């Protein structure tokens, strides 16, 4: 009797009943609503607006935030949600990651009580969509050097600059723009939809995460009311706090993509016959499947432990970076092996693996590249920072 479950070490026994319930709820939503229709959106590079109100009904938006209509779930539950959404589709997972974690967490962590009450409840109901405007055309990994400016003018701040790769940036009702004030300090400014001078253009030509839109943003004398500046943000270190709190979910998303690809490869190998038998009976295929499962099992354990540390308030930035670095690389290899096992079918999106294979390239890069994550870990274990190069002279 074969056991196709990727839970080879019975990790489900480590989960709380509430965590299992949340995971199962998201899985049911994905199987009913996402998987049957996402390929057509992905192929057309269109955002699935019809899924937004249905996602709101699942009761997961806002993740670990407590109050304001948010579920206040554990970090383990939030990780399971991220994995399940990514297991169905990386684009849907990215939409929720930007909205629930980057945008909403910024408000929850760095806003004052009035701001949290003003924005979070309707974001939790997905009546309003959020975005996180940090990276710029010339500043990705070195986002700390951002050049977008904020100047006080009476009862408003005036923003000027450009942003790039901003998920949800063209459809969001609240876009958190990170800008440098006249004193040089970085602050967060919530730009509301329809504000004059805010222009967002959907980026085209993407070969990954095609069903979620990233935008290039131009800010031309955008006036933001003083009360829209996040009250508890005074430096880029506060931005880093948000990123550190959300990066562990990216490791879970990599796990979700890897798990889906393994499951699809195993199912295909068991039913696809060549040379008179299922290809799952050949040694080379079994070797690939066994190694894929070993990596997934180690990723599951690492994700669970990291989230338990997060729940205990013990997760460090380097811990989150280690998981993102490890899982993105491992998942990238797993989806490549899955694509190989499916043969020609592996490049057809009808079989889903091709979509996961393409989407994994984006996950490998965003929220910190492989090299940057390694340098964050390296700084932690050596006490020496290798981040930040020197321009050649002469």
PETAPE-V686797 format. One record per residue. RES is the residue in one letter. SS is DSSP state (@ for helix, = for strand, . for the rest). PSI is psi in degrees with one decimal (* if undefined). NEAR is the number of other ideal C-beta (glycine too) atoms within 10 Angstrom. Layout:
BEGIN
res->(RES/RES)
ss->(SS/SS)
psi->(PSI/PSI)
near->(NEAR/NEAR)
END
This chain:
BEGIN
res->(X/X/X/X/X/X/X/X/X/X/X/X/X/X/X/X/X/X/X/X/X/X/X/X/X/X/X/X/X/X/X/X/X/X/X/X/X/X/X/X/X/X/X/X/X/X/X/X/X/X/X/X/X/X/X/X/X/X/X/X/X/X/X/X/X/X/X/X/X/X/X/X/X/X/X/X/X/X/X/X/X/X/X/X/X/X/X/X/X/X/X/X/X/X/X/X/X/X/X/X/X/X/X/X/X/X/X/X/X/X/X/X/X/X/X/X/X/X/X/X/X/X/X/X/X/X/X/X/X/X/X/X/X/X/X/X/X/X/X/X/X/X/X/X/X/X/X/X/X/X/X/X/X/X/X/X/X/X/X/X/X/X/X/X/X/X/X/X/X/X/X/X/X/X/X/X/X/X/X/X/X/X/X/X/X/X/X/X/X/X/X/X/X/X/X/X/X/X/X/X/X/X/X/X/X/X/X/X/X/X/X/X/X/X/X/X/X/X/X/X/X/X/X/X/X/X/X/X/X/X/X/X/X/X/X/X/X/X/X/X/X/X/X/X/X/X/X/X/X/X/X/X/X/X/X/X/X/X/X/X/X/X/X/X/X/X/X/X/X/X/X/X/X/X/X/X/X/X/X/X/X/X/X/X/X/X/X/X/X/X/X/X/X/X/X/X/X/X/X/X/X/X/X/X/X/X/X/X/X/X/X/X/X/X/X/X/X/X/X/X/X/X/X/X/X/X/X/X/X/X/X/X/X/X/X/X/X/X/X/X/X/X/X/X/X/X/X/X/X/X/X/X/X/X/X/X/X/X/X/X/X/X/X/X/X/X/X/X/X/X/X/X/X/X/X/X/X/X/X/X/X/X/X/X/X/X/X/X/X/X/X/X/X/X)
ss->(././././././././././@/@/@/@/././@/@/@/@/@/@/@/@/@/@/@/@/@/@/@/@/@/@/./././@/@/@/@/@/@/@/./././././@/@/@/@/@/@/@/./././././././././=/=/././=/=/./././@/@/@/@/@/@/@/@/@/@/@/@/@/@/./@/@/@/@/@/@/@/@/@/@/@/@/@/@/@/@/@/@/@/@/@/././@/@/@/@/@/@/@/@/@/@/@/@/./././././=/=/=/=/././=/././=/./././@/@/@/./././=/=/=/=/=/././=/=/=/=/=/=/=/=/=/=/=/=/././././././=/=/=/=/=/=/=/./././././=/=/=/=/=/=/=/./././././=/=/=/=/=/./././././././././././=/=/=/=/=/=/=/=/=/=/=/=/@/@/@/=/././././././@/@/@/@/@/@/@/@/@/@/@/@/@/@/@/@/@/@/@/@/@/@/@/@/@/@/@/@/@/@/@/@/@/@/@/@/./=/=/././=/=/@/@/@/./@/@/@/@/@/@/@/@/@/@/@/@/@/@/@/@/@/@/@/@/@/@/@/@/@/@/@/@/@/./././././@/@/@/@/@/@/@/@/@/@/@/@/@/@/@/@/@/@/@/@/@/@/@/@/@/./@/@/@/@/@/./@/@/@/./@/@/@/@/@/@/@/@/@/@/@/@/@/././././@/@/@/@/@/@/@/@/@/@/@/@/@/./././././././././././.)
psi->(120.3/148.8/103.0/-2.4/135.6/0.2/69.6/-27.2/19.6/46.0/-22.0/-27.2/-17.0/-11.2/148.8/152.5/-38.9/-37.8/-41.0/-40.8/-43.8/-45.5/-45.7/-35.5/-43.3/-40.3/-42.1/-41.9/-45.5/-42.0/-32.7/-42.0/-36.9/-60.2/-40.8/-20.3/-8.0/-30.2/-40.4/-37.3/-43.1/-45.1/-36.3/-2.9/46.0/144.8/133.6/76.1/-31.2/-21.0/-17.2/-53.8/-29.3/-36.5/-36.7/-34.6/-18.1/-22.8/34.7/-8.1/131.2/-12.4/-115.7/-4.0/133.8/136.6/-178.9/24.9/4.6/156.6/-20.8/41.1/164.9/162.8/-30.9/-46.3/-43.2/-37.5/-42.2/-39.7/-47.3/-41.8/-43.6/-41.7/-43.4/-33.8/-33.2/-47.0/129.6/-31.5/-45.2/-39.8/-38.0/-41.2/-50.3/-35.9/-44.0/-46.7/-55.2/-36.0/-58.1/-53.4/-54.7/-38.2/-34.3/-44.1/-42.8/-40.9/-38.6/-8.6/164.5/-179.8/-40.5/-41.8/-40.4/-43.6/-32.5/-38.3/-38.6/-41.9/-46.0/-24.1/-36.3/-31.0/-0.2/26.2/-25.1/139.7/141.5/158.0/164.0/102.9/86.7/-59.7/152.7/166.5/-34.5/2.9/102.9/-82.8/-30.6/46.1/-20.2/-20.7/16.1/146.0/-9.3/133.8/152.5/124.0/128.9/132.9/94.0/-122.5/22.1/164.1/142.4/119.9/138.2/138.7/-169.5/148.2/154.1/150.3/37.7/102.7/135.3/3.1/-24.9/-11.3/-6.3/148.0/-30.1/114.9/118.4/110.5/124.5/123.4/158.3/123.3/178.1/-21.9/2.2/-8.8/143.2/133.2/165.0/130.4/123.2/109.8/121.8/148.6/136.5/0.1/126.9/140.9/-10.8/118.6/123.3/129.6/126.8/130.8/134.4/168.5/11.0/143.0/8.4/153.7/48.8/-19.0/10.4/142.0/129.8/153.1/150.7/130.1/134.8/129.5/113.0/100.7/46.6/120.5/121.9/125.8/146.6/-37.0/-4.5/2.2/127.1/122.8/-28.1/28.7/122.0/-6.8/173.4/-22.0/-31.3/-37.2/-44.0/-34.0/-41.0/-47.6/-40.2/-37.1/-20.8/-17.2/-30.4/-27.8/-23.8/-34.9/-41.2/-37.7/-39.3/-40.9/-41.8/-43.9/-40.6/-42.8/-46.4/-43.4/-40.4/-47.0/-42.2/-39.8/-42.5/-45.9/-41.8/-44.5/-31.3/-27.8/-19.0/120.0/135.2/145.6/32.7/9.6/160.6/140.9/-16.1/-17.0/-2.5/144.8/-43.5/-38.0/-43.7/-37.0/-44.9/-47.9/-41.3/-42.2/-34.4/-45.6/-38.0/-43.3/-42.1/-41.5/-43.0/-35.3/-40.4/-46.8/-41.1/-42.5/-46.0/-45.8/-41.4/-42.5/-35.1/-38.9/-37.6/-43.1/-30.3/1.6/23.6/-2.6/131.0/166.4/-40.2/-35.8/-46.0/-39.6/-38.8/-43.4/-43.6/-45.1/-51.3/-48.6/-37.7/-41.3/-43.6/-44.2/-36.3/-41.7/-37.7/-45.7/-29.6/-41.5/-37.6/-44.0/-38.4/-43.4/-35.0/-6.9/-135.2/-34.5/-20.8/-13.8/8.1/127.6/-16.5/-27.6/2.3/-33.2/-36.3/-39.5/-45.2/-39.3/-43.8/-44.3/-31.6/-26.9/-36.6/-43.5/-35.0/-28.2/-42.2/162.4/39.1/117.3/167.1/-45.6/-41.3/-41.2/-40.8/-38.9/-31.9/-43.7/-43.2/-39.4/-38.2/-40.1/-16.6/-21.4/6.3/130.8/127.2/8.0/131.4/105.1/176.3/134.2/140.1/145.9/160.4/*)
near->(2/7/7/9/11/19/13/12/12/8/14/12/7/14/17/11/7/12/21/13/12/24/19/12/16/25/17/12/21/24/13/11/19/24/15/11/15/22/18/12/21/24/13/10/18/13/20/21/9/10/20/17/11/14/23/14/13/19/16/25/24/28/28/25/24/10/13/20/15/22/20/13/22/20/24/25/25/27/30/28/30/30/27/27/29/32/27/24/30/31/27/26/29/27/25/25/28/23/27/28/28/23/28/30/21/27/24/24/17/22/24/13/9/10/19/20/12/17/24/24/16/15/26/24/14/21/12/18/19/27/26/29/33/25/19/22/12/11/17/16/14/14/17/15/12/22/13/22/15/26/13/13/11/8/9/17/23/18/23/16/21/17/26/18/19/25/25/27/25/19/19/26/18/23/29/28/28/26/27/17/16/10/9/7/14/21/22/26/25/24/24/15/13/7/16/9/15/21/14/23/12/14/16/9/6/15/10/20/26/23/27/28/25/24/23/18/25/15/26/13/11/25/17/22/13/12/13/22/21/20/15/11/23/14/12/18/10/19/22/13/16/25/21/18/22/24/22/25/33/27/30/31/32/30/28/30/29/31/24/28/29/25/18/21/26/21/14/21/20/16/10/15/11/10/7/6/9/14/19/19/14/14/7/10/21/13/11/19/19/9/13/24/18/12/20/23/15/14/24/22/13/18/27/19/15/25/25/16/16/23/16/9/7/10/21/13/17/16/21/27/26/20/28/30/22/20/30/26/16/21/29/18/14/30/30/15/20/30/22/15/25/24/12/7/15/21/13/13/17/10/20/22/27/20/27/28/23/20/26/27/16/19/27/18/16/21/21/22/16/15/12/18/23/17/19/24/20/16/16/15/9/9/7/7/11/12/13/9/7/5/4/5/4/2)
END
